[in-house]
Amino acid sequence: MSLKHGLLLAALAAGFGLAGAARSAGDGKASRRSAYANEFPEGEGKPLADRYCQICHSATLATQQAKDSTGWEKTLVQMEKWGVKMAPAEHDTLRRFLLAHYGPRSR
């Protein structure tokens, strides 16, 4: 496969990933998950996401993810290594919030 074809396939796959973002996991109904969200949805962890995630980047970066619990845990651990200071309870609440709103997409 040529580089040109590989890039085309990657672009198509990314496009399908964004289209799938409009569906919520499991029920097939449209959700509030936006490909270019300016803010996090309401929920127990929203203030934590606003405080800790948006220190370095917009909500868009986090909202485009589709990570499982382990993926979000690894991300939060990495952010803490880079300097984010949060209590263990905040860490757990934020991980649950991110997983609930930005967990794996259904295929």
For each residue, the residues with C-beta under 8 A, 3 or more apart:
1: 5 6 9
2: 5 6
3: 6 7
4: 7 8
5: 1 2 8 9
6: 1 2 3 9 10
7: 3 4 10 11
8: 4 5 11 12
9: 1 5 6 12 13
10: 6 7 13 14
11: 7 8 14 15
12: 8 9 15 16
13: 9 10 16 17
14: 10 11 17 18
15: 11 12 18 19
16: 12 13 19 20
17: 13 14 20 21 66 105
18: 14 15 21 35 64
19: 15 16 22
20: 16 17 23 105 106 107
21: 17 18 33 34 35 64 66 105
22: 19 30 31 33 34 35
23: 20 28 29 30 31 33 105 106
24: 27 28 29 30 31 33
25: 103 104 105 106
26: 106
27: 24
28: 23 24 106
29: 23 24
30: 22 23 24
31: 22 23 24
32: 41
33: 21 22 23 24 37 63 101 102
34: 21 22 37 63
35: 18 21 22 63 64
36: 60
37: 33 34 40 41 59 60 63
38: 58 59 60
39: 50 59
40: 37 43 45 46 49 50 53 59 62 63 97 101
41: 32 37 46 101
42: 46
43: 40 46 97 100 101
44: 93 96 97
45: 40 48 49 93 94 96 97 98
46: 40 41 42 43 49 50 97
47: 50 51
48: 45 51 52 86 90 93 94 97
49: 40 45 46 52 53 54 59 62 94 97 98
50: 39 40 46 47 53 54
51: 47 48 54 55
52: 48 49 55 79 84 86 90 94
53: 40 49 50 56 57 59 61 62 79
54: 49 50 51 57 58 59
55: 51 52 84
56: 53 82
57: 53 54 60 61 62
58: 38 54 61
59: 37 38 39 40 49 53 54 62 63
60: 36 37 38 57 63 64
61: 53 57 58 64 65
62: 40 49 53 57 59 65 98 102
63: 33 34 35 37 40 59 60 101 102
64: 18 21 35 60 61
65: 61 62 71 72 75 98 102
66: 17 21 102 103 104 105
67: 70 71 72 75 98 99 102 103 104
68: 71 72 99 103 104
69: 72 73 95 99 103
70: 67 73 74
71: 65 67 68 74 75
72: 65 67 68 69 75 76 95 98 99 102 103
73: 69 70 76 77 95
74: 70 71 77 78
75: 65 67 71 72 78 79 98
76: 72 73 79 80 91 94 95 98
77: 73 74 80 81
78: 74 75 81 82
79: 52 53 75 76 82 83 84
80: 76 77 83 84 85 86 91
81: 77 78
82: 56 78 79
83: 79 80
84: 52 55 79 80
85: 80
86: 48 52 80 90 91 94
87: 90 91
88: 91 92
89: 92 93
90: 48 52 86 87 93 94
91: 76 80 86 87 88 94 95
92: 88 89 95 96
93: 44 45 48 89 90 96 97
94: 45 48 49 52 76 86 90 91 97 98
95: 69 72 73 76 91 92 98 99
96: 44 45 92 93 99 100
97: 40 43 44 45 46 48 49 93 94 100 101
98: 45 49 62 65 67 72 75 76 94 95 101 102 103
99: 67 68 69 72 95 96 102 103
100: 43 96 97 103
101: 33 40 41 43 63 97 98
102: 33 62 63 65 66 67 72 98 99
103: 25 66 67 68 69 72 98 99 100
104: 25 66 67 68
105: 17 20 21 23 25 66
106: 20 23 25 26 28
107: 20
